[in-house]
Amino acid sequence: MEQIIYNLQEYKLLVALIGFIIIVVETFIPALPLVAIVGANAFVLGIWLGFFISWVGSVVGSIGLFLISSKISNAKIINRINNDKIYKFKDWVKKQGFSMIFITYLCPFIPDFLITITSGMSQMKLANFIPGMILGKFIMFLGISYIGNDFTNFIKDPIKVASLLIIIVIFWVLGNKVNKRING
């Protein structure tokens, strides 16, 4: 095991590129285990580089999926499926904006491709989608990387748990302020 990790350290650029590609692909194929990929990136590349590669890759993938979903939302086949309940749901998602996006991306167990596709199909403004997605993923990936780096010590230390919760609240408040400025 040590030899494998040592060999991976020698090819850090290649490992970072593969980690980036895998996390982008995970955005489109939710069957891949997000938490395991982020944890593996943090373990092999180090907490900060692994976090950054995972976060940027996931953000890039989510923006791409959002744009694709927005483009196909008015396709004939999609319009045939739509009904009053779907239109109401799309309007609800569109109105929720930053808070819903931020909170749902914050949770690693909600499939983010569903959030991304729903937001794109709902014709949510990209300017409303991006801040919530970026900040939610930032905290989620930072938390996964931090916890994955030393899980047992994290759970045993209430100060670390409280610190993570405080960071979540701070980013939520800041994100809401940014979103209000964007929307006037």
C-alpha positions as CSV (number, residue, x, y, z in Angstrom):
1,M,0.0,0.0,0.0
2,E,2.8,2.4,0.9
3,Q,4.5,1.7,-2.4
4,I,1.3,2.5,-4.4
5,I,0.9,5.8,-2.5
6,Y,4.6,6.6,-3.1
7,N,4.3,5.9,-6.8
8,L,1.2,8.1,-7.0
9,Q,3.1,10.9,-5.4
10,E,5.7,10.8,-8.2
11,Y,3.0,11.3,-10.8
12,K,1.1,14.1,-8.9
13,L,0.2,16.0,-12.1
14,L,-1.2,12.9,-13.8
15,V,-3.1,11.9,-10.7
16,A,-4.5,15.5,-10.3
17,L,-5.7,15.4,-14.0
18,I,-7.3,12.0,-13.6
19,G,-8.9,13.1,-10.3
20,F,-10.3,16.3,-12.1
21,I,-11.7,14.3,-15.0
22,I,-13.3,11.7,-12.7
23,I,-15.0,14.4,-10.7
24,V,-16.3,16.1,-13.8
25,V,-17.6,12.7,-15.1
26,E,-19.3,12.1,-11.7
27,T,-21.4,15.2,-12.2
28,F,-23.0,13.5,-15.3
29,I,-22.9,9.9,-13.9
30,P,-24.2,10.0,-10.3
31,A,-23.5,6.3,-9.8
32,L,-19.9,7.1,-9.1
33,P,-19.3,7.7,-5.3
34,L,-18.7,11.4,-4.9
35,V,-17.5,11.2,-1.2
36,A,-15.0,8.4,-2.1
37,I,-13.6,10.3,-5.1
38,V,-13.2,13.5,-3.0
39,G,-11.7,11.6,-0.2
40,A,-9.3,9.7,-2.5
41,N,-8.2,13.0,-4.1
42,A,-7.5,14.5,-0.7
43,F,-5.7,11.4,0.5
44,V,-3.5,11.0,-2.6
45,L,-2.9,14.7,-3.4
46,G,-3.0,16.2,0.1
47,I,-5.9,17.9,1.7
48,W,-5.6,21.2,-0.1
49,L,-4.7,20.2,-3.6
50,G,-7.2,17.2,-3.5
51,F,-9.9,19.5,-2.2
52,F,-9.2,22.1,-4.9
53,I,-9.0,19.6,-7.8
54,S,-12.3,18.0,-6.6
55,W,-14.1,21.3,-6.1
56,V,-13.1,22.9,-9.4
57,G,-13.8,19.7,-11.4
58,S,-17.3,19.4,-9.8
59,V,-18.0,23.1,-10.4
60,V,-17.0,22.8,-14.1
61,G,-19.1,19.7,-14.5
62,S,-22.1,21.3,-12.9
63,I,-22.0,24.4,-15.0
64,G,-21.7,22.2,-18.1
65,L,-24.7,20.1,-17.1
66,F,-26.7,23.2,-16.2
67,L,-26.1,24.7,-19.6
68,I,-27.0,21.4,-21.4
69,S,-30.2,21.1,-19.3
70,S,-31.1,24.7,-20.1
71,K,-30.7,24.1,-23.8
72,I,-32.8,21.0,-23.9
73,S,-35.5,22.2,-21.6
74,N,-37.6,23.5,-24.5
75,A,-37.1,20.4,-26.7
76,K,-40.2,18.9,-28.2
77,I,-39.9,15.7,-26.3
78,I,-39.5,17.5,-23.0
79,N,-42.5,19.7,-23.7
80,R,-44.6,16.5,-24.3
81,I,-43.7,15.3,-20.8
82,N,-44.5,18.5,-19.1
83,N,-47.8,19.0,-17.3
84,D,-49.2,21.4,-14.7
85,K,-47.5,19.8,-11.8
86,I,-44.1,19.9,-13.6
87,Y,-44.6,23.5,-14.5
88,K,-45.5,24.4,-10.9
89,F,-42.4,22.5,-9.7
90,K,-40.2,24.3,-12.2
91,D,-41.6,27.7,-11.1
92,W,-41.0,26.8,-7.4
93,V,-37.4,25.8,-8.1
94,K,-36.8,29.0,-10.1
95,K,-38.2,31.1,-7.3
96,Q,-36.2,29.4,-4.5
97,G,-32.9,30.6,-6.0
98,F,-29.7,30.8,-3.9
99,S,-30.9,29.2,-0.6
100,M,-32.3,26.0,-2.1
101,I,-29.2,25.6,-4.3
102,F,-26.8,26.3,-1.5
103,I,-28.5,23.9,1.0
104,T,-28.9,21.1,-1.5
105,Y,-25.3,21.3,-2.7
106,L,-24.1,21.4,0.9
107,C,-25.4,17.9,1.5
108,P,-23.2,15.2,0.0
109,F,-26.0,12.6,0.0
110,I,-28.4,14.5,-2.4
111,P,-27.5,13.7,-6.0
112,D,-26.2,17.0,-7.3
113,F,-27.0,16.1,-10.9
114,L,-30.7,16.1,-10.0
115,I,-30.4,19.6,-8.6
116,T,-28.4,20.8,-11.6
117,I,-30.7,19.3,-14.2
118,T,-33.8,20.6,-12.3
119,S,-32.3,24.1,-12.1
120,G,-31.4,24.1,-15.8
121,M,-34.8,22.7,-16.9
122,S,-36.5,25.3,-14.7
123,Q,-34.7,28.1,-16.7
124,M,-33.1,29.4,-13.5
125,K,-30.8,32.3,-14.2
126,L,-27.2,31.2,-14.3
127,A,-26.3,34.1,-12.0
128,N,-28.6,32.7,-9.4
129,F,-27.4,29.1,-9.8
130,I,-23.6,29.6,-9.8
131,P,-23.1,31.4,-6.4
132,G,-25.2,28.8,-4.5
133,M,-23.6,25.9,-6.3
134,I,-20.0,27.1,-5.8
135,L,-20.4,28.0,-2.2
136,G,-22.4,24.8,-1.3
137,K,-19.9,22.6,-3.1
138,F,-17.0,24.5,-1.5
139,I,-18.1,23.8,2.0
140,M,-19.2,20.2,1.2
141,F,-15.9,19.3,-0.4
142,L,-13.8,21.1,2.2
143,G,-15.7,19.2,4.9
144,I,-15.3,15.9,3.1
145,S,-11.6,16.5,2.5
146,Y,-11.0,17.7,6.1
147,I,-13.0,14.8,7.7
148,G,-11.6,12.2,5.3
149,N,-8.0,13.3,6.1
150,D,-8.5,12.4,9.8
151,F,-12.0,11.0,10.4
152,T,-11.5,9.6,14.0
153,N,-10.0,12.8,15.4
154,F,-12.7,14.9,13.7
155,I,-15.6,13.0,15.3
156,K,-14.0,13.0,18.7
157,D,-13.4,16.7,18.8
158,P,-16.5,18.8,19.4
159,I,-14.6,22.0,18.6
160,K,-13.9,20.8,15.1
161,V,-17.5,19.8,14.6
162,A,-18.7,23.2,15.9
163,S,-16.2,25.0,13.7
164,L,-17.5,23.3,10.6
165,L,-21.1,24.2,11.5
166,I,-20.1,27.9,12.0
167,I,-18.3,27.9,8.6
168,I,-21.5,26.6,7.0
169,V,-23.6,29.4,8.6
170,I,-21.1,32.1,7.6
171,F,-21.0,31.0,4.0
172,W,-24.8,30.8,3.9
173,V,-25.2,34.4,5.2
174,L,-22.4,35.6,2.8
175,G,-24.0,33.8,-0.1
176,N,-27.4,35.2,0.5
177,K,-25.9,38.7,0.5
178,V,-24.1,38.1,-2.7
179,N,-27.3,36.7,-4.3
180,K,-29.3,39.7,-3.2
181,R,-26.7,42.0,-4.8
182,I,-26.8,40.1,-8.0
183,N,-30.5,40.3,-8.2
184,G,-30.7,43.9,-7.1
